[in-house]
Amino acid sequence: MDQEETQTEESAPLVEEKEEKVFELEKYDTKGWMKSFVLGAFLGLAIVVPGISGSAVAIIFHLYDKLIYAFANILKKFKTCFLFLLPIAIGAVIGFAVGFVLVKVLLDYIPFGLVGYFAGLMVGALPTVLAELKGDRITPAKGALMGIGVIIPLIIGAISVSMAWADGSYDLVYGLENAGGEVDEGTTYIERFGDFPWWIYVVAVPIGLFLGFSQVIPGLSATAFLMLIGFFRPLVESVSVTYWSTYPQIFAFYVIMGISLIAGFILTSKLMTVLFKWNRNLVYRVIIGMSIGSILAMFLNPDALGIYVSWATSDGLSTLMIVDIALVVPLMVGGYFSSNLLVKYGDKHK
């Protein structure tokens, strides 16, 4: 009996040490540095491209828990966390720049087809999030939590569409140009900012916070959220030298939103650390629900509404409209397989 107790006491510290090492941020070798750089590139893309969830990619690369830990402890262990996050940050900047240019060009030609591709990417990434619940038996309560998660993005989308419908001078008209129709000269999405009233800077704070939130929650897309609230196209179109020279106030909006994004990332990382310790499975039920709801809501938002209205109000479908509609399903399938291949790559190198 004494011998068994001694063995138990001796083995206990080993178990604790093993649990702590799950979050140990080891020094990079070349392969590890490049792996984190690629993850950062996807995180950068996730900020711009609807459908790519940077946190889902982090799970595929088996870096999600470490990423959360690094952001949650950046102030306590600055040097260690900073060196771990450095290649991720460099990759994020490059991914953001490439994704931004690509999306801005394609939105002028196939806006609806692009939404279909992004939706396919999200569907293809779902198995990554679902894998976190492998073996967990679903109950009515867990099902209800998932249902709540599905409803949240749909409610946001419905409210945004209702506001756009009430404000006919904005989204109902501005989808025409990029859907192949015609639009009055001078009418653009960036009029969303107007002459920069004081409240536009206040709005930048919750937008940035949620963007940071979406980068931590697997399956959520930052840009899908921007589409829901009608700020995706305005932000994309605001990036031009002409607009910057006319409205330099936009840089204050960028800065406030950027600082809020970083704060949201850090705060959400700390929150997720606490919630995962409390009950990882229940939290993931809500996350999965929100992921599914986000996919559905990509077709229910002010930007999508502008496209639909352009189809309904145009004098016959233009060639560009027909091509855009015809590409939706093929691009959705292509997005699904692109994301699914990445998931399989992660599983193969597990």
Secondary structure, DSSP 8 states (H G I E B T S, - for coil): -HHHHHHHHHHHHHHHHHHHHTT------HHHHHHHHHHHHHHHHHHHSTT--HHHHHHHTT-HHHHHHHHHTTTTSHHHHHHHHHHHHHHHHHHHHHHHHHHHHHTTT-HHHHHHHHHHHHHHHHHHHHGGGTT----HHHHHHHHHHHHHHHHHHHHHHHHHHH-TTSHHHHTTGGGTS---TT--GGGGGTT--HHHHHHHHHHHHHHHHHHHSTT--HHHHHHHTT-HHHHHHH-SHHHHHH-TTHHHHHHHHHHHHHHHHHHHHHHHHHHHHHHHHHHHHHHHHHHHHHHHHTTSSHHHHHHHHHHHHSSS--HHHHHHHHHHHHHHHHHHHHHHHHHHHHHHT-
